[in-house]
Amino acid sequence: MRMTRRELVTLGGALAAAEIGPEGFARADGGAPSPAVNPVFLTGRKTDWPLRELAAAGFRGLELTPDCLEEGGRAAAAAGLQVVAVDALPELRPYLTGSLSDAVAWRRRSTLDRLRKAMEWMGAHGASYLIVAPSRQAENYQSAQDARALLVESLRDLAGAGPSAVLLEAAPFRLFDRASEIASIVDEVAKPNVAAALDLGHTLLAGESPEAAARTLGARLRFVHLHDADVRKGFPRLDRHGVPGTGSLDRGEARAAIGGLPFAVSVASPDDPVGAAARTLKWLAQG
């Protein structure tokens, strides 16, 4: 069901006036504007996003991908939105775009070079978080221990590339897909600007409770991705980035996992992007 512009404005005004929902809707500590939205995932496009409509629906920040920073940054400024985060997971597909634990040195260096350039842009534009993920073991032809060692080395390298935080997020069908493993890697890196992000859909696909995963990450957790996944028995386990309420995500668990942290809506809905994003905020705000 599509929402009219009047309904979007009404919803956005109500959220802003009442600060409905988790504290992440309006961070009291002066941190990154929240909620944010990833328009690339939402629309399936690299440009031409309905940013003014998203702002009217209550969004205050954007999450971009590394390949659309310049144009996306200009579009965000024109709509009165701040780029909060850069999701680098599209840059981290082994043999296709890159990997932080690639056993082939020149390929890993190429990936790090692209992410360093993204962090330079982020530093110049006040974007707080670079989100990265581990790789797939089978495509690296290496042991999990070797992959972890290279991942730790890469994270330490990125930590020195700028003031933005580098957040490691578990991704489905990859190595280290549980919160305890992400926490252990962050602790091993031992850099003040390397921490964790939590993707609620990915957490479900890994068989974990979002609330429990957030507790495991503890103070390491800095940012949350909000979307749904269907993990009912007999259904294919797909990372479909669904609108919350259409899959297995529990509202209470989502709210507990987000708490007072900044978060980004990362649903995929090219046919009705603004309506889907607005319905996500409405779902989260409901009692």
N, C-alpha and C positions, 0 to 999 in steps of 0.2 A: 504494500500500500504506500503510495507516494504521499509525502506531506506537502501541503501548500506552503507558499512563502509566509503567509500570515501565521500558520501553525509553527513554522520554524522560528520566526521572530518571537512568538509568544513563549516557546520552549526555552530559547536562549535567554530571554529576559527573566523568566522565572528562575532558571538556574543561577544566573548572575545575582539576582536580588536576594534569593533565599539561601544561596550556597548549599543547595540540596546535594545529598549524596556524600561520598567520602571526602575527607579533607583535601584530597587531590584535586577537587574541582576548583579550589582557590587556595593555594599553598600559603600558609601563614608565615613561613620562614623566609619569604622573599626569593624562593627558588624559581626554577623554570616555570613559565606559564603552562597551565594545565586546565582543561584537557587539550591534548594535541591530537592530530590526525595525520595519517600517512596518505596523501592524495594519490600516490603512485599505485599502491595496493588497492585503494578504494575505487579508482576509475579505470585502472589498467592502462593509463596513459602517462607519458613523461611530461606533457604540457597540457595547457588548456583545461585547468581545473576550476571547479566552481567555488573559489575560495571565499568570495563575499557571502555566498549562501551558507558556507560552512561557518564563517564567523558569526552570521546571524543566528545560527543554530546553537551557539554557545562555545565554539572552539576558540582557543586563544593562541595555540601554537601549531607548528607543522613539524612533521618528521619527513625528511627527504631521503633519497638514495644518492650515492656518490656521483652518478652520471647526470644529475640534473640540478646541481647546486647553483650555478650561476643564474640560469633562467628561473629556477624555483625560488631563489632568494629574492629576486626582483619582484616576482609575482606575490610572494608573501608580504613584502614591504608595502606593495600597492594595496593589499587587502587589510593592512593593519595587523598582520600576524607575525609572530617571531619564529624563526627556525630554531627548534629546541634540540632536535636530535637528527643524526644521520644513521640510517639502518644500512649497514654494509653487507648484510647477508646475501643480496644479489651479486655482490662482488666475490663471494666465497663459495663458489661451486667448482670443485676440482675438475681440471681439464677443460672447463668451459670459461670460467672467469678467474679463479684463483683459490688459494688455500693458505692458511697461516701455518700449516704443518706439512707443506709439500716437501717431499724428499728431494726433489730436483731444485737445487739452490737458486738457479736463475729465475725459475717460476715463482718461488716464494719471494725473492727480492722484488720482482715486478709487482706482485700483489701489495707488498709493504710500501713500495713507492707510490702506488695509487692511493693507498689509505693515508699516507703522510700528506699528500697533496690535499686530500679531503680535510684533514685536520688543520692544515694551514688556512683553508677557507673558513672552517669552523671558528678558529681563533680570531679571525678578522671580523666575523659576523656574530660573535657571541653565542654560538651553538654549543650546548653543554655536553652532549653525550654522543659518542661513536659506539654503535652496537655491532659486535662481531660474534662469531660462533666457531665452534670446532669444526673439523672436517669429517669426511667419511673415511673409515679405515681402508675399505676394500679398494678404493681408488688411489691409495697412496703406496700400496705394496710395502707396508712397514708394520711393525708391531705397534700396539696401542701405546706402549711406553715410549717408543721413538717419536710417535706422533705427538704425545703430550710434551716431551722435551722441546720439540720445535715450536709447539704452540706457546709454551711458557717463554721461550726466547723471543718469539715474535711480539708477544704482549709487552714484554719489557722494552723492546725496540720502540713500539708505538707509544709507550708511556712518555718517552722523551720527545715526542714529535709536536707537542703543543699543550696548552693548558686544559683542553677538554678532557673529560673522563672517558676512558676506554672500558666499555661494559661487555663482559662475556655472558652470552645467553645460550642456554641449551636449545638445540634444534632437533626436530624429529629425524630419525633414521640416520643419525650421525653418532660419532663417538661422544662419550661424556654427556649423555642426555638427561642426567639426573642432577637435582639441586646439590646433593652432597658432593658430586664430582666437580661441579662448577665452583663451589665454595673452596674445595681443596686446591684447585688450580689457582684461584685468585689469591689464596694465602701463600702459595708457593711463589707466585710472581712478586709479591711483597712490594708493590709500588702504590703510593697514596692515591694516584689517579687511575688505578685499575680496580674495578669493582664488578658488580653483577647486574644484569637485567633479567627480568622474568617474563616470559611469554606464556600467558594463561592457556592458550590453545595447545602450545607445544608441551606444556606440563601435563595436560590431560592425555596427550598422545604417548607420553612416556610412562603413563600409569600412575602418576603422582597426583596428590591433592594440591591445588594451588595454594591453599592456606598453609599446609604443611611445608610446601616448598619455600614459601616466603619466610616461614619461621627458620628453616634450615639455613637460608642465606643470611638472615639476620641483618646486621648493620652493613653487610656488603651490598645489599640490594639498594639500587638507586633509581630504577626506572622500570615501568611495567608496560607490556603490550597486551591490549585487550581485544580478544576475538574468541570465537567459539570453535569447538571441534566435537564431532559426534563419535563417541567411543562405546556406543552400545554394542552388546554382543551380536554378532552376525552382520554388522555394518562394516564396510571397508574403512580402514583408518587413513583418512586423507587430511592433509594440512590445507583445508579449504578456506580458512579465514572467514568463517561464517559470522553472521550477526548474532550476538548473545541472545539466548532464548530459543535458538533453532537447533541447538546441539545438547551437549552434556554439561556445560558450564553452570555451576550453581551461583546464584547471585550473592548469597551470603559469603561464599568462599572468595568470589571475585572482590567484593568490597573489603574483606579482611586482608587479602593479599595486597591490594592497592594501598590501603591505609591512608596515610598522608603523603604518599609519594606522587611525583609527576607521572602521568601515563599517556599513552598514545593509543587511539583507536586504530586498529590495523585490519579492519574488515575489507573484504573484496566484494564489490557490488557495482560493476560497471553500468548496469541497467538503471539503477536508482541510487547513485552514490550519496547524495545529500540526505535522502530519506533514510537510508541504511545507517549512516553515521549518526543522524539525529535519534533514530530509534535505539541505537546503542547507548547513548547518554540517558535517554528516558528509562531504558531497562535498568541501568545501573542506579538511577536515582530513586526508583520505586522502592517502597518499604517492603 
